[in-house]
Amino acid sequence: MKKFLYWLLAVVITLVLSIYQRMTGPTYPKRVTVELNGESYKMKLPRSGVQRDEVVTLKGVPSDVKAQIHYRRYPTSNDYTTADFEWNDSEWQAALPAQPVGGKLQYYITVGEKDLSADEPVVIRFRNDVPASILVPHILFMFAAMLFAVYTFLLVITHKKYSGWLKVTVVTLFIGGFIFGPLVQHAAFGPWWTGFPYGTDLTDNKTLLSFLVFAAALATLKWKYNKWVVVLAVLFMIAIFSIPHSTYGSEYDYSTQQLGTEK
């Protein structure tokens, strides 16, 4: 019964952390609300696109309301290009033109003469489509690594044997972060690794730091104070994995026409 409760608690904690990381990341759609004639309309503005024009939709907005989208390359000081939304399939639609891999557009919309996100324009980044055959295992292994880490933590603080699950955590983190992680990075943007020492990608860097801390916990397994190293490793993982996903990631430089990392 206790093991079931440990696993249940570990799953809940892992889910909460995963959802928080996803919703606070720079690729999660931005939610905006506009009020028209006493009615509120909620919309999601995309912040991630693949190598094709990204369609922005205004679901629920009436057909008699004029809407426009304003966009420019990011980061640049170019003038905004303005395009009208068109009424297709019973909803307003406008397309943001596809950009080079890692390229970004900054945009905001006008609905019924009301500017939405004009003060803080939405930034959308374009990438290649990542095959599910590598993306799904990457997500599953990284989720499992966090799950096993939290479970190991619960075993440590309740004075249960934890060495086996510590080893499972390290192996799972290695597979998810250093086998499938580079495969996903390569498929999406081209480079295999954009963390230290090649770039500033926080996703790669936090995976590297977390693995090193867990490797230290595994290396000191026979040390009498090892449990405190494990506790530190798990808390460190939770802290850095709470950093929004894809921050300081790959970014196309329009001035040099080269792919680098966000500064």
C-alpha positions as CSV (number, residue, x, y, z in Angstrom):
1,M,0.0,0.0,0.0
2,K,2.8,2.4,0.9
3,K,4.5,1.8,-2.5
4,F,1.3,2.6,-4.3
5,L,1.0,5.9,-2.4
6,Y,4.6,6.7,-3.2
7,W,4.1,6.1,-6.9
8,L,0.8,8.0,-6.8
9,L,2.5,11.0,-5.2
10,A,5.4,10.8,-7.6
11,V,3.1,10.7,-10.6
12,V,1.2,13.8,-9.3
13,I,4.3,15.8,-8.6
14,T,5.8,14.8,-12.0
15,L,2.6,15.8,-13.9
16,V,2.4,19.1,-12.1
17,L,6.0,19.9,-12.9
18,S,5.6,18.8,-16.6
19,I,2.4,20.9,-17.1
20,Y,4.0,23.9,-15.4
21,Q,7.1,23.7,-17.6
22,R,5.0,23.3,-20.7
23,M,2.6,26.1,-20.0
24,T,5.3,28.6,-19.0
25,G,7.6,27.8,-22.0
26,P,8.1,30.1,-25.0
27,T,6.4,27.7,-27.4
28,Y,3.1,27.4,-25.6
29,P,0.3,29.4,-27.3
30,K,-0.4,32.8,-25.9
31,R,-4.0,33.2,-24.7
32,V,-5.7,36.5,-25.4
33,T,-9.3,37.8,-24.8
34,V,-11.2,40.4,-26.7
35,E,-14.6,41.9,-25.8
36,L,-16.9,42.8,-28.7
37,N,-20.4,44.1,-28.2
38,G,-20.5,42.8,-24.6
39,E,-19.2,39.3,-25.6
40,S,-15.8,37.9,-24.7
41,Y,-13.9,35.9,-27.2
42,K,-10.9,33.8,-26.1
43,M,-8.2,32.9,-28.6
44,K,-4.8,31.2,-28.7
45,L,-2.0,32.7,-30.7
46,P,0.6,30.2,-31.8
47,R,4.3,30.6,-30.7
48,S,5.7,27.6,-32.6
49,G,5.4,26.6,-36.2
50,V,6.8,24.0,-38.7
51,Q,8.2,24.7,-42.1
52,R,5.0,26.0,-43.7
53,D,2.8,29.0,-43.3
54,E,1.3,29.1,-39.8
55,V,-2.4,29.8,-39.8
56,V,-3.7,31.9,-37.0
57,T,-7.4,31.5,-36.3
58,L,-9.9,33.6,-34.4
59,K,-12.4,31.0,-33.3
60,G,-15.9,32.3,-32.4
61,V,-15.3,35.9,-33.6
62,P,-18.4,36.9,-35.7
63,S,-18.0,37.2,-39.5
64,D,-18.9,40.9,-39.5
65,V,-15.9,41.9,-37.4
66,K,-12.8,43.1,-39.3
67,A,-9.5,41.6,-38.2
68,Q,-5.9,42.1,-39.2
69,I,-2.5,40.6,-38.4
70,H,0.7,42.6,-38.2
71,Y,4.1,40.8,-38.3
72,R,7.8,41.3,-38.9
73,R,11.0,39.3,-38.6
74,Y,12.4,39.0,-35.1
75,P,14.7,40.3,-33.8
76,T,14.7,43.2,-36.3
77,S,13.4,46.7,-36.4
78,N,11.7,46.3,-39.7
79,D,8.3,47.8,-40.3
80,Y,5.3,45.5,-39.6
81,T,3.6,43.9,-42.6
82,T,-0.2,44.0,-42.2
83,A,-2.6,41.5,-43.7
84,D,-6.4,41.0,-43.4
85,F,-7.9,37.9,-41.9
86,E,-10.1,36.0,-44.3
87,W,-13.3,34.2,-43.6
88,N,-12.7,30.5,-44.3
89,D,-14.4,27.4,-42.9
90,S,-16.7,29.5,-40.7
91,E,-13.8,31.3,-38.9
92,W,-11.3,34.1,-39.4
93,Q,-7.9,32.9,-40.7
94,A,-4.6,34.6,-41.5
95,A,-1.3,33.1,-42.4
96,L,2.2,33.9,-41.0
97,P,4.8,33.2,-43.7
98,A,7.1,30.3,-43.1
99,Q,10.6,31.3,-42.0
100,P,14.0,29.5,-42.1
101,V,14.7,26.9,-39.5
102,G,15.0,28.8,-36.2
103,G,13.6,31.9,-37.8
104,K,11.1,34.0,-35.7
105,L,8.3,36.4,-36.4
106,Q,7.0,39.0,-34.0
107,Y,3.3,39.7,-34.4
108,Y,0.1,41.1,-32.9
109,I,-3.5,41.2,-34.2
110,T,-6.3,43.8,-34.4
111,V,-9.8,42.6,-33.9
112,G,-12.7,45.1,-34.3
113,E,-10.2,48.0,-34.1
114,K,-8.7,46.7,-30.8
115,D,-5.0,45.8,-30.8
116,L,-4.2,42.6,-29.0
117,S,-0.6,42.0,-27.7
118,A,0.6,45.2,-29.4
119,D,2.6,46.2,-26.3
120,E,4.1,42.7,-26.0
121,P,4.0,41.1,-29.4
122,V,3.8,37.4,-29.7
123,V,7.0,35.7,-31.0
124,I,6.7,32.5,-33.0
125,R,9.7,30.3,-33.9
126,F,9.7,27.9,-36.9
127,R,11.4,24.5,-37.0
128,N,11.3,21.3,-39.0
129,D,8.6,18.8,-38.2
130,V,10.0,16.2,-35.7
131,P,9.0,12.5,-36.4
132,A,6.9,11.0,-33.6
133,S,9.3,8.0,-33.6
134,I,11.9,10.1,-31.8
135,L,9.8,12.8,-30.2
136,V,7.5,10.5,-28.3
137,P,10.4,8.3,-26.8
138,H,12.2,11.5,-25.8
139,I,9.2,12.9,-24.0
140,L,8.5,9.5,-22.3
141,F,12.0,9.0,-21.2
142,M,12.4,12.5,-19.8
143,F,9.0,12.2,-18.0
144,A,10.1,8.8,-16.7
145,A,13.4,10.2,-15.5
146,M,11.6,12.9,-13.4
147,L,9.1,10.3,-12.2
148,F,11.8,7.9,-11.0
149,A,13.8,10.7,-9.5
150,V,10.8,11.8,-7.4
151,Y,10.1,8.2,-6.4
152,T,13.8,7.8,-5.4
153,F,13.5,11.0,-3.3
154,L,10.4,9.6,-1.5
155,L,12.3,6.4,-0.7
156,V,15.3,8.3,0.7
157,I,13.3,10.5,3.0
158,T,11.3,7.5,4.3
159,H,14.5,5.5,4.9
160,K,13.8,2.8,2.3
161,K,16.3,1.2,-0.1
162,Y,16.8,3.5,-3.1
163,S,20.0,2.5,-4.9
164,G,18.2,0.5,-7.6
165,W,15.9,3.3,-8.5
166,L,18.7,5.8,-8.4
167,K,20.5,3.7,-11.1
168,V,17.2,3.5,-13.1
169,T,16.9,7.3,-12.9
170,V,20.4,7.9,-14.2
171,V,20.0,5.4,-17.1
172,T,16.6,6.9,-18.1
173,L,17.9,10.4,-17.9
174,F,20.8,9.5,-20.1
175,I,18.6,7.8,-22.8
176,G,16.1,10.6,-22.8
177,G,18.5,13.5,-22.6
178,F,21.6,12.3,-24.5
179,I,20.3,9.9,-27.0
180,F,16.8,11.0,-28.0
181,G,17.4,14.6,-27.0
182,P,20.1,15.2,-29.7
183,L,18.0,13.3,-32.2
184,V,15.0,15.7,-31.6
185,Q,17.3,18.7,-31.7
186,H,18.9,17.6,-35.0
187,A,15.5,16.8,-36.6
188,A,14.0,20.2,-35.5
189,F,16.8,22.6,-36.1
190,G,19.9,20.8,-37.5
191,P,22.5,20.9,-34.8
192,W,22.8,17.9,-32.5
193,W,23.7,19.8,-29.3
194,T,23.3,23.6,-28.6
195,G,24.2,23.6,-24.9
196,F,27.6,24.1,-23.3
197,P,30.2,24.5,-24.7
198,Y,28.5,25.2,-28.1
199,G,25.6,27.5,-27.1
200,T,23.2,28.8,-24.5
201,D,20.2,26.5,-25.0
202,L,18.8,26.1,-21.5
203,T,17.1,22.8,-22.4
204,D,20.4,21.2,-23.2
205,N,22.3,22.8,-20.4
206,K,19.8,21.9,-17.7
207,T,19.8,18.3,-18.9
208,L,23.6,18.3,-18.7
209,L,23.7,19.8,-15.3
210,S,21.0,17.5,-13.9
211,F,22.8,14.4,-15.3
212,L,26.1,15.5,-13.8
213,V,24.6,15.9,-10.3
214,F,22.9,12.5,-10.6
215,A,26.1,11.0,-11.8
216,A,27.8,12.4,-8.7
217,A,25.0,10.8,-6.5
218,L,25.6,7.5,-8.2
219,A,29.4,7.7,-7.9
220,T,29.1,8.3,-4.1
221,L,26.6,5.6,-3.6
222,K,28.6,3.8,-0.9
223,W,29.3,7.1,1.0
224,K,27.5,7.2,4.3
225,Y,26.1,10.7,3.4
226,N,25.0,9.6,-0.1
227,K,21.3,10.1,0.7
228,W,21.9,13.8,1.1
229,V,23.6,13.9,-2.3
230,V,20.5,12.1,-3.8
231,V,18.2,14.6,-2.1
232,L,20.2,17.4,-3.5
233,A,20.2,15.9,-7.0
234,V,16.4,15.5,-7.1
235,L,15.7,18.9,-5.7
236,F,18.2,20.3,-8.2
237,M,16.5,18.5,-11.0
238,I,13.1,19.8,-10.0
239,A,14.4,23.4,-9.7
240,I,16.1,23.5,-13.1
241,F,13.4,21.5,-14.9
242,S,11.0,24.2,-13.7
243,I,12.8,26.6,-16.0
244,P,10.6,27.0,-19.1
245,H,11.3,24.6,-21.9
246,S,13.1,25.8,-25.1
247,T,14.4,29.0,-23.5
248,Y,17.6,30.4,-25.2
249,G,17.2,27.8,-27.9
250,S,18.1,27.8,-31.6
251,E,17.5,31.1,-33.4
252,Y,18.1,32.2,-37.0
253,D,20.1,35.4,-37.4
254,Y,18.6,37.3,-40.3
255,S,21.6,39.7,-40.5
256,T,24.1,36.9,-41.0
257,Q,21.7,34.3,-42.4
258,Q,23.0,31.7,-40.0
259,L,21.5,29.6,-37.3
260,G,22.8,30.2,-33.8
261,T,21.3,30.3,-30.3
262,E,19.2,33.0,-28.7
263,K,21.1,35.7,-26.9
